[in-house]
Amino acid sequence: MELISFKKLIEKTCGLTFEESRETALISGIKTRLAATGISDENRYFSRILADKEEFHRLIDLLTINETYFFREPSYINLFAEKVLPSFLQKQPVGKKIHVLSAGCSTGEEPYSLAMALSEKFGPGFKKIVSIHGADIDHGALNHARVGRYRRHSFRNISETLKGRYFFSEEAGLFGITDEIKGSVFFHQFNLLQDAVPAGIPPLHVIFYRNVSIYFSPEIQQAIFSKLAESLIPGGYLFVGAGETLSHNSGVLPLVEMEGIFVFHKSSSENLKEDSQSPKSAASASRPLTLRAVANHHTTHGFKPSRQYKTPTNSTDGVASEGRFEGIPEEILSLLRDEKYSTARQKVDEMLRLAPDNHVLTLYKAGILVNLGEFDETDRLCRILLKAAPLCLEAYLLLGLSSKARGDEIFALKCFKDALYVQSSCWFARFQLAEIHRNRGKARQAKDEYQAVIDLLDHEPDADSQLAKFPLLFHPAQIRQICALQILRIGKGV
Ligand SMILES: C[S@@+](CC[C@H](N)C(=O)[O-])C[C@H]1O[C@@H](n2cnc3c(N)ncnc32)[C@H](O)[C@@H]1O
């Protein structure tokens, strides 16, 4: 089948490229429409789509990739609900709404996730302060979004609590979203390449544009990103997917770091004056230590807190098997997500009273104490764990984190090296070594370690699952991204 003219038209009109690996999808779409229209060959069909806009859109609907699910990359959604939106609310005149767009929203899971996160944070009244828009080129996907009924694959990353709160079971395997959430999102059909944002939407405070640009050429990516940046108010935020950040870091918008996550932030005269509340520019970024990402990560990767904790057999020397406690309850994970460390500590203490020898709880307590700045007690707990199990990887990591936070970089280096003796593929230990070398001005060693982290994340089959064994910090994709940025900066002598 002659595809060149189809490819050119589709790329010029809506940005989608069809390299060799995706040609079969294009052929299959054309064949489906040939059968539906009764047109005998592709040349005639090509003339038809040139003349008939609706038929062209029917073809496009078959060619878009609509993969999405609720709470995809949840750390971005948390950052939006917990930090970004509240920062606007402080400044927003009463009665004026905050406007948010999910550009390339597919079947609606992304904007509905934003609405659920806001409902969790502010209660049902969030609709009075925020308006959420979802927009996509694909008519079929938008219809699906407006109906708001979803099957199992959309729920792969949402907690049972949220699913129970915001969905009701319809027929077998099908769940409808509640009217409260459905009514809070406005859907629009648009073409990013032509419209940037749907007509009639006021200037935007936040744009989510995630997992859309991957199907565009670099030139088109750049053009769309620039137009989206123009549609933001000064001080607005643009979220792209973790894997898309570097390709958009071309100077159109500054990249800033908040809570260990990189987002694009349109400057306003106000936030040029850096204060402690302002996001850090990527160039001066230092990542806060937080267990919140830990709790998020558990959701991301399907970690079930009710499961018996397991560590690699060479890691804890049987420590885990001695624990009687069956897991970390959702209540505690949720407190960690909300950074309510003092309350989390009280809960863990209550549980430790019932199961004083439980090592998983002890590890969690040590992690909470690092966040509370109680480093001596963290160290004491880690040493108890190491006495019981000299190969407890997680205790070395926590001891290293605590020493690093106290400013004892030499001892922290030792702890992270010890962690590597226990498990040489532990990319998190290597990442910490890289950060310490960088702090100490040892650029070459830092660069080597950052590169080692990237290699481990790319090539170690169990790199990702290392995080399931104990609450480590950050999502591997974010760590990889940070390492790549740091290598670039070191290369530029920054
Ligand atoms: C993979 S989905 C991403 C969904 C969601 N943002 C997420 O991260 O889960 C990509 C969406 O981008 C939409 N899209 C592709 N090209 C577009 C264009 N030119 N204008 C508007 N939407 C487009 C597709 O229809 C598809 O629904």
The ligand as an ORCA input file, in Angstrom:
! r2SCAN-3c Opt
* xyz 0 1
  C      -1.197      8.046     25.375
  S      -2.530      9.153     25.495
  C      -2.077     10.066     26.930
  C      -3.194     10.171     27.909
  C      -2.860     10.887     29.202
  N      -2.356     12.206     28.993
  C      -1.888     10.098     30.038
  O      -0.764     10.527     30.270
  O      -2.255      9.003     30.494
  C      -2.139     10.285     24.167
  C      -3.357     11.075     23.689
  O      -2.911     12.174     22.878
  C      -3.892     12.416     21.905
  N      -3.351     13.192     20.769
  C      -2.452     12.780     19.850
  N      -2.252     13.757     18.944
  C      -3.028     14.804     19.305
  C      -3.247     16.084     18.758
  N      -2.637     16.504     17.644
  N      -4.125     16.901     19.386
  C      -4.764     16.499     20.516
  N      -4.603     15.289     21.068
  C      -3.733     14.451     20.471
  C      -4.317     11.015     21.493
  O      -5.590     11.009     20.876
  C      -4.277     10.254     22.822
  O      -5.546     10.152     23.389
*
